[in-house]
Amino acid sequence: MNNRKREKEKDEGGDDGMKIRVFGTTPPCAKCKMTEKLVKRAVEELGYDGIEVVKVDVFSEEAERLGILMTPTMVIEGKILKQGGVPSKDEVKRAIEKIRKEGGGLSEE
């Protein structure tokens, strides 16, 4: 990505440093694997640089801190998007776009 595009993204609420975490079991169950794969595919299709998708164990301190009780759980920028089920690719894309536009976290709806 060239510097102009990167600067434009920052001005428009860019995604530099955006983190999407998929909390699941270790070893991962079928739904946890599916969620991680779907999230990565959605990020690729959107084509933004700087979005990191990370698999996190549901028994981690971070999961406990967030109060995650079901898997899979998808968290974007510290906000739980979906818990106990596989999100649709469109749900993931909409959440990413919403965060980019707002320049911050998801609001509770």
N, CA, C and O atoms as a MOPAC input file, in Angstrom:
PM7 MOZYME 1SCF
protein

 N      0.85700 1    -1.17100 1     0.00000 1
 C      0.00000 1     0.00000 1     0.00000 1
 C      0.89700 1     1.22600 1     0.00000 1
 O      1.88500 1     1.28200 1     0.73300 1
 N      0.55000 1     2.20900 1    -0.82600 1
 C      1.37900 1     3.40900 1    -0.86800 1
 C      1.05100 1     4.33500 1     0.30700 1
 O      0.02000 1     4.18700 1     0.96300 1
 N      1.94600 1     5.28800 1     0.55800 1
 C      1.79100 1     6.16300 1     1.72600 1
 C      0.55600 1     7.03900 1     1.64800 1
 O     -0.07100 1     7.31700 1     2.67100 1
 N      0.19700 1     7.48000 1     0.44300 1
 C     -1.00200 1     8.33200 1     0.31800 1
 C     -2.25700 1     7.58400 1     0.74800 1
 O     -3.09400 1     8.12600 1     1.46900 1
 N     -2.38400 1     6.32100 1     0.29500 1
 C     -3.55700 1     5.54000 1     0.65400 1
 C     -3.58900 1     5.30600 1     2.16600 1
 O     -4.65000 1     5.39700 1     2.78400 1
 N     -2.44300 1     5.00600 1     2.75700 1
 C     -2.35600 1     4.78600 1     4.19400 1
 C     -2.75300 1     6.05200 1     4.95700 1
 O     -3.49200 1     5.98300 1     5.94000 1
 N     -2.25500 1     7.22100 1     4.49700 1
 C     -2.61500 1     8.48600 1     5.14600 1
 C     -4.10400 1     8.76100 1     5.01100 1
 O     -4.74100 1     9.22600 1     5.95600 1
 N     -4.66400 1     8.47300 1     3.83000 1
 C     -6.09300 1     8.67800 1     3.61100 1
 C     -6.90800 1     7.80100 1     4.56200 1
 O     -7.89400 1     8.26000 1     5.13800 1
 N     -6.49200 1     6.52300 1     4.72900 1
 C     -7.20900 1     5.64100 1     5.63500 1
 C     -7.16700 1     6.16100 1     7.06200 1
 O     -8.16500 1     6.09100 1     7.77900 1
 N     -6.01000 1     6.68700 1     7.48200 1
 C     -5.91600 1     7.23700 1     8.83600 1
 C     -6.86200 1     8.40700 1     8.99000 1
 O     -7.52300 1     8.53400 1    10.02100 1
 N     -6.94100 1     9.28000 1     7.96900 1
 C     -7.83600 1    10.43100 1     8.01900 1
 C     -9.30000 1    10.01300 1     8.04600 1
 O    -10.13600 1    10.71700 1     8.61200 1
 N     -9.61400 1     8.87500 1     7.43800 1
 C    -10.99100 1     8.39600 1     7.36700 1
 C    -11.29700 1     7.36500 1     8.44800 1
 O    -12.24200 1     6.58800 1     8.30900 1
 N    -10.51800 1     7.34900 1     9.51000 1
 C    -10.76100 1     6.35600 1    10.55600 1
 C    -10.17500 1     5.03700 1    10.16000 1
 O    -10.84800 1     4.01300 1    10.28300 1
 N     -8.95200 1     5.01200 1     9.69000 1
 C     -8.29100 1     3.82100 1     9.17800 1
 C     -8.20600 1     2.69600 1    10.17900 1
 O     -8.55900 1     2.84500 1    11.34900 1
 N     -7.72300 1     1.55000 1     9.68700 1
 C     -7.72700 1     0.33800 1    10.46000 1
 C     -6.36900 1     0.00400 1    11.05100 1
 O     -6.16900 1    -1.11200 1    11.52900 1
 N     -5.42200 1     0.95100 1    11.03200 1
 C     -4.09500 1     0.66500 1    11.55300 1
 C     -4.20600 1     0.11400 1    12.96400 1
 O     -4.72900 1     0.78000 1    13.85800 1
 N     -3.71600 1    -1.10200 1    13.16400 1
 C     -3.69700 1    -1.69100 1    14.48000 1
 C     -5.00300 1    -2.32500 1    14.93100 1
 O     -5.10500 1    -2.72600 1    16.09100 1
 N     -6.00300 1    -2.43300 1    14.06900 1
 C     -7.25700 1    -3.06200 1    14.47000 1
 C     -6.99800 1    -4.53300 1    14.76400 1
 O     -6.31200 1    -5.21700 1    14.00500 1
 N     -7.55600 1    -5.01500 1    15.88100 1
 C     -7.38000 1    -6.40900 1    16.25900 1
 C     -8.71800 1    -7.10100 1    16.38200 1
 O     -9.64100 1    -6.61800 1    17.03700 1
 N     -8.79200 1    -8.24400 1    15.73400 1
 C     -9.97600 1    -9.09200 1    15.84000 1
 C     -9.50600 1   -10.38000 1    16.49900 1
 O     -8.59000 1   -11.04300 1    16.01400 1
 N    -10.14300 1   -10.72200 1    17.60700 1
 C     -9.77000 1   -11.94000 1    18.31400 1
 C    -10.90600 1   -12.95000 1    18.20900 1
 O    -12.08000 1   -12.62100 1    18.38000 1
 N    -10.52100 1   -14.18400 1    17.92200 1
 C    -11.47900 1   -15.27400 1    17.89500 1
 C    -11.13800 1   -16.18500 1    19.07100 1
 O    -10.10500 1   -16.85500 1    19.07600 1
 N    -12.02000 1   -16.19800 1    20.06200 1
 C    -11.80900 1   -17.02700 1    21.24000 1
 C    -12.44200 1   -18.38900 1    21.00900 1
 O    -13.59300 1   -18.49900 1    20.58700 1
 N    -11.66300 1   -19.42300 1    21.29400 1
 C    -12.15900 1   -20.77200 1    21.09400 1
 C    -11.39800 1   -21.77100 1    21.94600 1
 O    -10.53900 1   -21.40700 1    22.75000 1
 N    -11.72900 1   -23.02400 1    21.75200 1
 C    -11.10700 1   -24.09700 1    22.51000 1
 C     -9.78300 1   -24.50000 1    21.87800 1
 O     -9.52300 1   -24.22800 1    20.70600 1
 N     -8.94300 1   -25.16300 1    22.69400 1
 C     -7.69000 1   -25.71600 1    22.19900 1
 C     -7.66600 1   -27.18200 1    22.57900 1
 O     -7.69100 1   -27.50200 1    23.76700 1
 N     -7.61800 1   -28.09000 1    21.60500 1
 C     -7.63700 1   -27.83300 1    20.16900 1
 C     -9.00000 1   -27.26700 1    19.74900 1
 O    -10.00700 1   -27.47400 1    20.42600 1
 N     -9.01100 1   -26.54800 1    18.61800 1
 C    -10.25200 1   -25.87700 1    18.20400 1
 C    -11.34300 1   -26.84700 1    17.74500 1
 O    -11.07300 1   -27.84700 1    17.08100 1
 N    -12.56900 1   -26.52300 1    18.11500 1
 C    -13.72300 1   -27.28900 1    17.63000 1
 C    -14.03700 1   -26.83600 1    16.19900 1
 O    -13.43500 1   -25.88400 1    15.70300 1
 N    -14.96000 1   -27.50400 1    15.55100 1
 C    -15.30900 1   -27.18900 1    14.16200 1
 C    -15.82500 1   -25.75000 1    14.02000 1
 O    -15.46300 1   -25.05600 1    13.07000 1
 N    -16.67000 1   -25.30000 1    14.95900 1
 C    -17.22400 1   -23.94500 1    14.86600 1
 C    -16.14900 1   -22.88500 1    15.10300 1
 O    -16.18000 1   -21.82000 1    14.48600 1
 N    -15.19900 1   -23.17200 1    15.99600 1
 C    -14.10600 1   -22.22700 1    16.25500 1
 C    -13.21400 1   -22.10200 1    15.01700 1
 O    -12.81400 1   -21.00000 1    14.64100 1
 N    -12.90800 1   -23.23500 1    14.39100 1
 C    -12.10700 1   -23.22200 1    13.15800 1
 C    -12.83300 1   -22.44700 1    12.06500 1
 O    -12.23700 1   -21.62800 1    11.36500 1
 N    -14.13200 1   -22.71900 1    11.93200 1
 C    -14.93100 1   -22.06200 1    10.90400 1
 C    -14.96500 1   -20.54700 1    11.12400 1
 O    -14.84300 1   -19.77600 1    10.17200 1
 N    -15.12900 1   -20.12700 1    12.37200 1
 C    -15.18100 1   -18.69600 1    12.68500 1
 C    -13.86600 1   -18.01600 1    12.33400 1
 O    -13.86000 1   -16.95800 1    11.70500 1
 N    -12.74900 1   -18.62100 1    12.74100 1
 C    -11.44300 1   -18.02700 1    12.44200 1
 C    -11.22800 1   -17.91800 1    10.93300 1
 O    -10.76900 1   -16.88400 1    10.44700 1
 N    -11.55100 1   -18.95800 1    10.20200 1
 C    -11.38000 1   -18.96100 1     8.74700 1
 C    -12.27900 1   -17.90900 1     8.09200 1
 O    -11.84500 1   -17.19500 1     7.18900 1
 N    -13.53600 1   -17.81500 1     8.55000 1
 C    -14.49600 1   -16.86200 1     7.99600 1
 C    -14.05800 1   -15.42600 1     8.25500 1
 O    -14.16500 1   -14.57600 1     7.37100 1
 N    -13.56500 1   -15.15000 1     9.46200 1
 C    -13.10900 1   -13.80300 1     9.80200 1
 C    -11.92100 1   -13.41400 1     8.93200 1
 O    -11.87000 1   -12.29900 1     8.41200 1
 N    -10.96800 1   -14.32500 1     8.77300 1
 C     -9.80100 1   -14.04500 1     7.92500 1
 C    -10.22300 1   -13.79100 1     6.48600 1
 O     -9.68000 1   -12.90500 1     5.82800 1
 N    -11.18600 1   -14.56000 1     5.99400 1
 C    -11.67800 1   -14.37800 1     4.62200 1
 C    -12.35800 1   -13.02200 1     4.46300 1
 O    -12.15700 1   -12.34100 1     3.45800 1
 N    -13.15700 1   -12.62900 1     5.44200 1
 C    -13.84500 1   -11.32700 1     5.38700 1
 C    -12.83100 1   -10.18700 1     5.36400 1
 O    -12.98600 1    -9.23000 1     4.60400 1
 N    -11.79300 1   -10.28900 1     6.19500 1
 C    -10.74500 1    -9.26100 1     6.23400 1
 C    -10.03600 1    -9.18700 1     4.88100 1
 O     -9.79500 1    -8.09500 1     4.36600 1
 N     -9.70500 1   -10.33800 1     4.30800 1
 C     -9.05100 1   -10.36100 1     2.99000 1
 C     -9.93200 1    -9.72200 1     1.92700 1
 O     -9.44700 1    -8.95300 1     1.09800 1
 N    -11.22000 1   -10.03500 1     1.94600 1
 C    -12.14400 1    -9.49200 1     0.94100 1
 C    -12.28600 1    -7.97700 1     1.05500 1
 O    -12.43700 1    -7.28700 1     0.04700 1
 N    -12.23700 1    -7.46400 1     2.27800 1
 C    -12.31500 1    -6.01200 1     2.45200 1
 C    -11.05300 1    -5.33300 1     1.94300 1
 O    -11.10600 1    -4.19900 1     1.46500 1
 N     -9.91600 1    -6.02000 1     2.04100 1
 C     -8.67400 1    -5.51000 1     1.46900 1
 C     -7.95200 1    -4.44700 1     2.27500 1
 O     -7.08800 1    -3.75600 1     1.73500 1
 N     -8.27900 1    -4.29400 1     3.54800 1
 C     -7.59200 1    -3.30700 1     4.37300 1
 C     -6.30200 1    -3.88800 1     4.94100 1
 O     -6.23800 1    -5.06800 1     5.28400 1
 N     -5.28100 1    -3.04700 1     5.03500 1
 C     -4.03700 1    -3.44600 1     5.68700 1
 C     -4.15200 1    -3.17800 1     7.17400 1
 O     -4.91800 1    -2.31400 1     7.60000 1
 N     -3.39200 1    -3.91700 1     7.96100 1
 C     -3.28600 1    -3.62400 1     9.38000 1
 C     -4.33000 1    -4.25200 1    10.26700 1
 O     -4.36100 1    -3.96100 1    11.46300 1
 N     -5.19300 1    -5.10700 1     9.73300 1
 C     -6.16800 1    -5.79600 1    10.57900 1
 C     -5.57500 1    -7.14800 1    10.94000 1
 O     -5.27300 1    -7.96200 1    10.06600 1
 N     -5.41300 1    -7.37500 1    12.22100 1
 C     -4.81100 1    -8.60500 1    12.71700 1
 C     -5.89700 1    -9.51300 1    13.28100 1
 O     -6.69000 1    -9.09100 1    14.12200 1
 N     -5.93100 1   -10.76600 1    12.81400 1
 C     -6.87100 1   -11.75800 1    13.32500 1
 C     -6.06900 1   -12.73900 1    14.17200 1
 O     -5.11600 1   -13.35400 1    13.69200 1
 N     -6.46400 1   -12.87900 1    15.43900 1
 C     -5.71800 1   -13.69800 1    16.38300 1
 C     -6.64100 1   -14.71400 1    17.03600 1
 O     -7.74100 1   -14.36800 1    17.46700 1
 N     -6.20500 1   -15.95700 1    17.11100 1
 C     -6.92800 1   -17.02000 1    17.82300 1
 C     -6.47200 1   -16.97800 1    19.27500 1
 O     -5.27200 1   -16.97000 1    19.54900 1
 N     -7.42400 1   -16.95200 1    20.21200 1
 C     -7.11300 1   -16.88600 1    21.63800 1
 C     -7.86800 1   -18.00600 1    22.34900 1
 O     -9.03700 1   -18.25600 1    22.05200 1
 N     -7.20800 1   -18.67200 1    23.27600 1
 C     -7.84200 1   -19.75100 1    24.03400 1
 C     -8.89800 1   -19.19200 1    24.97700 1
 O     -8.68800 1   -18.16900 1    25.62900 1
 N    -10.02100 1   -19.86900 1    25.04100 1
 C    -11.14200 1   -19.42100 1    25.86000 1
 C    -10.81400 1   -19.46200 1    27.35900 1
 O    -11.50200 1   -18.83100 1    28.16200 1
 N     -9.77100 1   -20.20000 1    27.73100 1
 C     -9.37500 1   -20.26600 1    29.14200 1
 C     -8.26500 1   -19.27700 1    29.48100 1
 O     -7.61600 1   -19.40800 1    30.51900 1
 N     -8.04200 1   -18.29500 1    28.62300 1
 C     -7.00400 1   -17.29200 1    28.85800 1
 C     -7.49500 1   -16.23000 1    29.85100 1
 O     -8.69100 1   -16.10700 1    30.11300 1
 N     -6.55000 1   -15.47900 1    30.38800 1
 C     -6.89600 1   -14.37300 1    31.29600 1
 C     -7.73300 1   -13.32300 1    30.56700 1
 O     -8.64500 1   -12.73200 1    31.14300 1
 N     -7.40900 1   -13.09900 1    29.28900 1
 C     -8.15700 1   -12.10900 1    28.50500 1
 C     -9.62400 1   -12.51700 1    28.37500 1
 O    -10.51400 1   -11.67900 1    28.52100 1
 N     -9.88200 1   -13.79700 1    28.10300 1
 C    -11.26100 1   -14.28100 1    27.98600 1
 C    -11.99700 1   -14.11200 1    29.31600 1
 O    -13.16400 1   -13.72100 1    29.34400 1
 N    -11.30600 1   -14.40900 1    30.40700 1
 C    -11.90700 1   -14.24900 1    31.73100 1
 C    -12.23400 1   -12.78000 1    31.99500 1
 O    -13.30800 1   -12.45900 1    32.50400 1
 N    -11.31200 1   -11.89800 1    31.64900 1
 C    -11.50300 1   -10.45800 1    31.85300 1
 C    -12.70600 1    -9.93200 1    31.06700 1
 O    -13.42900 1    -9.05600 1    31.54200 1
 N    -12.91600 1   -10.47200 1    29.86000 1
 C    -14.03700 1   -10.04000 1    29.02100 1
 C    -15.34700 1   -10.73800 1    29.38500 1
 O    -16.41100 1   -10.35100 1    28.90400 1
 N    -15.27000 1   -11.76000 1    30.23000 1
 C    -16.47300 1   -12.48600 1    30.62900 1
 C    -16.97200 1   -13.44700 1    29.57200 1
 O    -18.17300 1   -13.70800 1    29.49000 1
 N    -16.07600 1   -13.97500 1    28.76700 1
 C    -16.46600 1   -14.89800 1    27.69400 1
 C    -16.75300 1   -16.26700 1    28.28700 1
 O    -15.91200 1   -16.85300 1    28.96900 1
 N    -17.96000 1   -16.77100 1    28.01700 1
 C    -18.39100 1   -18.05100 1    28.56300 1
 C    -18.68400 1   -19.09300 1    27.49700 1
 O    -18.75500 1   -20.28200 1    27.80700 1
 N    -18.85400 1   -18.67600 1    26.25000 1
 C    -19.20800 1   -19.59400 1    25.17000 1
 C    -18.23600 1   -19.43100 1    24.00700 1
 O    -17.64000 1   -18.37200 1    23.80900 1
 N    -18.09700 1   -20.50900 1    23.25000 1
 C    -17.25200 1   -20.45700 1    22.06000 1
 C    -18.08300 1   -20.85000 1    20.85000 1
 O    -19.07200 1   -21.57500 1    20.96300 1
 N    -17.66400 1   -20.36100 1    19.69300 1
 C    -16.64300 1   -19.34500 1    19.48100 1
 C    -17.17400 1   -17.95900 1    19.86000 1
 O    -18.37900 1   -17.71000 1    19.85000 1
 N    -16.25000 1   -17.08000 1    20.19000 1
 C    -16.58700 1   -15.68000 1    20.46200 1
 C    -15.66700 1   -14.80200 1    19.63200 1
 O    -14.45400 1   -15.01200 1    19.60100 1
 N    -16.24800 1   -13.81900 1    18.96000 1
 C    -15.47500 1   -12.88800 1    18.14500 1
 C    -15.46900 1   -11.52800 1    18.82500 1
 O    -16.51700 1   -10.98800 1    19.17900 1
 N    -14.26700 1   -10.98300 1    19.00200 1
 C    -14.09800 1    -9.69800 1    19.67700 1
 C    -13.33600 1    -8.76600 1    18.74600 1
 O    -12.26300 1    -9.11400 1    18.25100 1
 N    -13.89000 1    -7.58400 1    18.50900 1
 C    -13.21500 1    -6.58100 1    17.69300 1
 C    -12.93400 1    -5.37500 1    18.57700 1
 O    -13.84000 1    -4.79500 1    19.17500 1
 N    -11.65300 1    -5.01100 1    18.64500 1
 C    -11.23800 1    -3.85600 1    19.43300 1
 C    -11.81400 1    -3.88800 1    20.84700 1
 O    -12.26300 1    -2.86500 1    21.36400 1
 N    -11.79900 1    -5.06800 1    21.46900 1
 C    -12.22400 1    -5.20000 1    22.85800 1
 C    -13.72000 1    -5.32800 1    23.07200 1
 O    -14.16600 1    -5.45900 1    24.21200 1
 N    -14.50400 1    -5.29400 1    22.01000 1
 C    -15.96000 1    -5.40400 1    22.12000 1
 C    -16.41700 1    -6.74500 1    21.55500 1
 O    -16.01900 1    -7.13300 1    20.45600 1
 N    -17.25500 1    -7.44900 1    22.31400 1
 C    -17.77300 1    -8.73600 1    21.85700 1
 C    -18.80400 1    -8.50900 1    20.75900 1
 O    -19.79600 1    -7.80700 1    20.95800 1
 N    -18.55700 1    -9.11200 1    19.59700 1
 C    -19.49500 1    -9.00700 1    18.47700 1
 C    -20.47000 1   -10.18100 1    18.47800 1
 O    -21.67800 1   -10.00100 1    18.32400 1
 N    -19.93500 1   -11.36800 1    18.65200 1
 C    -20.77200 1   -12.56700 1    18.58900 1
 C    -20.20500 1   -13.58400 1    19.55500 1
 O    -18.99500 1   -13.80500 1    19.59600 1
 N    -21.08400 1   -14.20800 1    20.34000 1
 C    -20.66600 1   -15.18500 1    21.32600 1
 C    -21.52200 1   -16.44600 1    21.19000 1
 O    -22.75000 1   -16.37500 1    21.12900 1
 N    -20.85600 1   -17.59700 1    21.14400 1
 C    -21.57300 1   -18.87000 1    21.10500 1
 C    -22.10600 1   -19.25700 1    19.74900 1
 O    -22.99000 1   -20.10800 1    19.65100 1
 N    -21.58200 1   -18.64500 1    18.69300 1
 C    -22.03000 1   -18.99500 1    17.35200 1
 C    -21.10200 1   -18.42600 1    16.30400 1
 O    -20.27000 1   -17.56300 1    16.58500 1
 N    -21.26000 1   -18.92300 1    15.09600 1
 C    -20.43200 1   -18.47700 1    13.98000 1
 C    -21.09600 1   -17.25700 1    13.33300 1
 O    -22.23800 1   -17.34200 1    12.88300 1
 N    -20.38800 1   -16.12300 1    13.28400 1
 C    -20.96700 1   -14.93900 1    12.63100 1
 C    -20.98400 1   -15.13600 1    11.11800 1
 O    -20.20400 1   -15.92200 1    10.57900 1
 N    -21.85900 1   -14.43200 1    10.45000 1
 C    -21.84200 1   -14.46400 1     8.99300 1
 C    -20.69900 1   -13.56800 1     8.51200 1
 O    -20.24900 1   -12.68000 1     9.23600 1
 N    -20.24300 1   -13.80800 1     7.30600 1
 C    -19.18800 1   -12.97700 1     6.74300 1
 C    -19.65900 1   -11.53100 1     6.64900 1
 O    -18.87200 1   -10.61100 1     6.87500 1
 N    -20.93600 1   -11.31600 1     6.31800 1
 C    -21.47600 1    -9.96100 1     6.23700 1
 C    -21.48400 1    -9.27400 1     7.60000 1
 O    -21.21700 1    -8.07500 1     7.68900 1
 N    -21.78800 1   -10.02300 1     8.66700 1
 C    -21.73900 1    -9.45100 1    10.02100 1
 C    -20.33900 1    -8.94200 1    10.33400 1
 O    -20.16800 1    -7.84700 1    10.86900 1
 N    -19.33800 1    -9.75300 1     9.99300 1
 C    -17.94800 1    -9.39000 1    10.25100 1
 C    -17.58300 1    -8.13800 1     9.46700 1
 O    -16.99700 1    -7.20400 1    10.01600 1
 N    -17.92600 1    -8.11700 1     8.19600 1
 C    -17.60200 1    -6.96500 1     7.34900 1
 C    -18.28000 1    -5.69700 1     7.85000 1
 O    -17.65700 1    -4.63700 1     7.91200 1
 N    -19.55800 1    -5.80700 1     8.20900 1
 C    -20.28600 1    -4.63500 1     8.71700 1
 C    -19.65700 1    -4.10300 1     9.99400 1
 O    -19.54000 1    -2.89100 1    10.17400 1
 N    -19.25100 1    -5.00600 1    10.88100 1
 C    -18.63300 1    -4.58500 1    12.14000 1
 C    -17.31100 1    -3.86700 1    11.88700 1
 O    -17.03100 1    -2.84400 1    12.51200 1
 N    -16.50300 1    -4.39400 1    10.98000 1
 C    -15.22400 1    -3.75300 1    10.65100 1
 C    -15.47100 1    -2.37100 1    10.06000 1
 O    -14.82600 1    -1.40200 1    10.46000 1
 N    -16.38700 1    -2.27500 1     9.12300 1
 C    -16.68800 1    -0.98500 1     8.49300 1
 C    -17.21700 1     0.01800 1     9.52000 1
 O    -16.86300 1     1.19600 1     9.48100 1
 N    -18.05900 1    -0.44800 1    10.43100 1
 C    -18.61300 1     0.43700 1    11.45700 1
 C    -17.50300 1     0.98800 1    12.34400 1
 O    -17.48500 1     2.18000 1    12.65100 1
 N    -16.59100 1     0.13900 1    12.75000 1
 C    -15.48100 1     0.58200 1    13.59200 1
 C    -14.59700 1     1.56200 1    12.83400 1
 O    -14.15900 1     2.56600 1    13.39700 1
 N    -14.33100 1     1.28300 1    11.56800 1
 C    -13.51700 1     2.19100 1    10.75900 1
 C    -14.16200 1     3.56400 1    10.65200 1
 O    -13.48200 1     4.58200 1    10.78400 1
 N    -15.46600 1     3.59900 1    10.41400 1
 C    -16.17600 1     4.87500 1    10.26900 1
 C    -16.22100 1     5.65500 1    11.57600 1
 O    -16.07400 1     6.87800 1    11.59000 1
 N    -16.42400 1     4.93500 1    12.66600 1
 C    -16.52800 1     5.57800 1    13.97100 1
 C    -15.16300 1     5.89100 1    14.55800 1
 O    -15.03400 1     6.71800 1    15.46000 1
 N    -14.13900 1     5.21400 1    14.03200 1
 C    -12.78900 1     5.42900 1    14.54900 1
 C    -12.61300 1     4.88900 1    15.95600 1
 O    -11.75400 1     5.36200 1    16.70000 1
 N    -13.41800 1     3.90400 1    16.32700 1
 C    -13.30300 1     3.33800 1    17.67200 1
 C    -14.06000 1     2.05000 1    17.79100 1
 O    -14.18300 1     1.30500 1    16.81800 1
 N    -14.57400 1     1.77100 1    18.97900 1
 C    -15.22800 1     0.49900 1    19.26700 1
 C    -16.67800 1     0.46200 1    18.81400 1
 O    -17.24500 1     1.47300 1    18.39800 1
 N    -17.25800 1    -0.71500 1    18.90400 1
 C    -18.65900 1    -0.92000 1    18.58100 1
 C    -19.52500 1    -0.37400 1    19.69500 1
 O    -19.18400 1    -0.48100 1    20.87200 1
 N    -20.64000 1     0.20900 1    19.31700 1
 C    -21.58300 1     0.63900 1    20.35600 1
 C    -22.56500 1    -0.49300 1    20.58900 1
 O    -22.82900 1    -1.28400 1    19.68300 1
 N    -23.10100 1    -0.57800 1    21.78000 1
 C    -24.09400 1    -1.60200 1    22.09500 1
 C    -25.39200 1    -1.22000 1    21.41700 1
 O    -25.84800 1    -0.08200 1    21.53500 1
 N    -25.98900 1    -2.16500 1    20.70800 1
 C    -27.25700 1    -1.87300 1    20.01100 1
 C    -28.39500 1    -2.61000 1    20.63800 1
 O    -29.53300 1    -2.48700 1    20.18700 1

